[in-house]
Amino acid sequence: MPAEPDRDALCRDCAGRVAFEARTCPGCGSARIVRHRELHALGVAHLDCDAFYAAIEKRDRPELREVPVIVGRRHRGVVAACCYQARTHGVHSAMPMFQALKACPEAAVVPPDMRKYQAVGREVRSLMLRLTPLVEPLSIDEAFMDFSGAPPRRRASPAQLLARLARHVEATLSITVSIGLSYNKFLAKIASDLDKPRGYAVIGRAEAQEFLAGQPVRLLWGVGEALQQRLARDGITQIGQIAGVSEKEMVSRYGKIGRQLWSFARGEDERPVNPVREAKSISSETTLDEDLSDPARLRPILRQLTGKVARRMEKAGVAGRGVTLKLKTSDFRLLTRSRRLEHATCSPEAIYRAGERLLSGEADGRAFRLIGIGTHDLVKNRPGTEEDLFADMVPGPPVGQVLDAVQEKFGEGALVRGHGRRTASPRGGSSKAK
């Protein structure tokens, strides 16, 4: 007699339902069984690719498969990603490369290949979209999925569909993913970190508050280092302590974020899985070949980065209401300074002018190893809202489109704006949308 539907466990390897008490799958013999009383009733998931950049490099380069791999630039760089072997030595993302190699000297350092990673990320995303239209990307290698909008698939539960998806990604793309399954986004994301790599973890309604009670407050969405310290000063270090405070008191102490923390601490999260997730900012940054303190040498690099940002904004059809300058000092101290603009813009000149003012305020003799510029508070760009020096001339393609076309065919340095001539050599930048 088959097991009752709400008591079925799940085989992670063949995605078949098995009896809750089964030690191995009768279908394939696997011992990788997921057991949870709410397993087939939950429908919100978080999928996270395991050590994504490093996993792709190991896949494509057989000689790296048995050695620790660090993705990043060896000279004056930071760790962009690393494999689990390297992590056992204490290596982690954003660690200065010299520290990473000191901790794991046998590691192979591989420069990042973002185009390759993005292509694989798109393949994973397309596989997710075959199961449900409600896919909300968080980054190149992770996304939320909500199965409430998914078509019925021969009575397969979301839990089964996710197991099949993980198996398919591994078989076709030769990388692995970890799955977190729950009833809201907050808990699904926590669950995906519980059993990495090749993980499959579940947090149901019945145990959510008990599970959260003993967890550190840093696990809560929105709690950074500063808020964590503030909570600690108030005697709050564990999530259960927040759940024990009234909502009114949390709001009076911490404002809007206090209400969110109070809800999360009780296992509540009303945010929907939003398949249209607009970028909140567009930025570009570069690590310099040498520490620079002279503003005259930093400004041309800032102009180059501003040009990249403006072209990406033009492509995306957005304008920004604010500009943020990012600097990292020679002792790895990170500085960010922002400026609100009078009007939303995607003009490289307007963005540069705001960034240059911010740079002038920080260039006080300190040496910097990294510089970046970005725009935030993005809105849809409305053509004609900004003054155009050449508005009366015969219309043609925007300058950004011309630059993109030339640079795509002949390379980054083939054509630059007249004021963009390079006088100092950056190591090689990276652009990102958040």
Secondary structure, DSSP 8 states (H G I E B T S, - for coil): ----GGG-EEETTT--EE-TT-SS-TTT----EE--TTGGG--EEEEEETTHHHHHHHHH-GGGTTS-EEEE-TTT-BEEEE-HHHHTTT--TT-BHHHHHHH-TT-EEE---HHHHHHHHHHHHHHHHTT-S-EEEEETTEEEEEGGGS---TT--HHHHHHHHHHHHHHHHS--EEEEEESSHHHHHHHHTTT-SS-EEE--TTTHHHHHHTSBGGGSTT--HHHHHHHHHTT--BHHHHHTS-HHHHHHHHTHHHHHHHHHHTT-------S----SEEEEEEEEEEEE--HHHHHHHHHHHHHHHHHHHHHHTEEEEEEEEEEEETT--EEEEEEEEEEEE--HHHHHHHHHHHHHHH-SS--EEEEEEEEEEEEE--TTSS--TTTTS---S-HHHHHHHHHHHH-TTS---GGG--SS-EEEEEEEE-
